Amino acid sequence: NVRINPSSIAFSMWKDIPVPFYLSVHFFEVMNPQEVLQGAKPVVNERGPYVYREFRYKTNITFHDNDTVSFLEYRNLFFRPELSAGTEDDYIVIPNILLMGAAVMVENLPNFVKLLLSGALAGLKQEAFMNRTVGEIMWGYEDPLIDTLNMLVPGLIPFQGKFGLFVEFNNSDSGLFTVYTGMKDISRIHMVDSWNGLRKVNYWKTDECNMINGTSGEMWPPFMSPTSLEFYSPDACRSMKLVYEQSGEFEGVPTYRFVAPKTLFANGTDYPPNEGFCPCLQSGVQNVSSCRLNAPLFLSHPHFYDADPVLVNAVDGLHPNKEQHALFLDVHPMTGIPMNCSIKLQLNLYIKQVSGIIQTGKTQPVVLPLLWFAESGSIEGSVLKQFYTNLVLIPSVLDYLQYIFLGLSIPLIITAAVLMATSK
């Protein structure tokens, strides 16, 4: 019933995910931008959440002879003001990502290039911090700086048009996944055979870090063991391994909870296998510049949860705690289907003073949080009822029936033995 086959119970759930997913975005507003430019510690205030209903569906579903199927999965997001603590018209002060990012990216270029850039920034009246609406930060805004950067340093930011942190996230696919259907070998179902035709990426320094491991992050092979699970995340440009934390239940359905290990974003010093993701800073943030146009961007848990305290102490206004900021997946171990999940990540920008670019002021080097987001969803309604009936209730009834039949058979066996003995 869990195989990727049009006749299986789980196929329609796999094809058009009926689970209501929500994307909740929390922004970090910088409260003292001018002081930061004079070398002060940044003070941030969390704004949000800004909540979006997320619809996922698969297209280009193609079955292959080697027990695999290829597909594109699209995401559509719709703002839900009634679930949000504000509107997309809210203004928020954040770093000018293009300016501050470009400054770090050109730091090692000749001084005359930096002087040209600094002059261009002054002519465009570009400042280190900007006051933009949530909608602009999310979905893009026109900025003459894009054309200027492309002219002064060709190839520095190889894109045109609007700039927005989620501009490529909505109404787009996450790449061509090819996964195993489980028709021939159920233990390999949902495991990734390739992504965009690749069995490994080339973002990182080692083969181990470049490997595309696990599933596409939606379902896992059945009969799971309480150890770990793995999936490839195109958004994080890497495979991510979660570890078993505890057993529990979700609406009467038994589950295994998987969480992020402390080594997930550890640096190469604290966890040598992660050396391939370096150059690294403190443990708790991962450098993703190699897959994000070389911009000085870092991934972490929200509020630097589980990170080196140095990162938390460098910014005022952060309050990491497990309940709010730790990610988790609750999976039904018999089928490998997630029942309840909340994947939380934070996007950070590394900012610093760059000599020759006056707009960066005397800014001290710091990993400054921009926003954190959670993609959350849980099985509910008729889907949950069908799931519970077919995959929990009926197996449980059958399990009890076998003991009932066994119990009834014992007297019959004894009676038969007595009759055989007396007949002799």
Helices and strands as residue ranges (DSSP letters): H 11-15, E 21-30, H 33-36, E 44-63, E 68-79, G 81-83, E 91-95, H 97-105, H 111-123, E 129-133, H 134-139, H 144-152, E 172-180, G 186-188, E 192-195, H 207-210, E 228-233, E 238-250, E 253-259, G 272-277, E 285-287, G 289-291, E 297-300, G 302-304, H 309-313, H 322-325, E 328-332, E 337-351, G 358-360, E 366-378, H 381-388, I 389-393, H 394-423
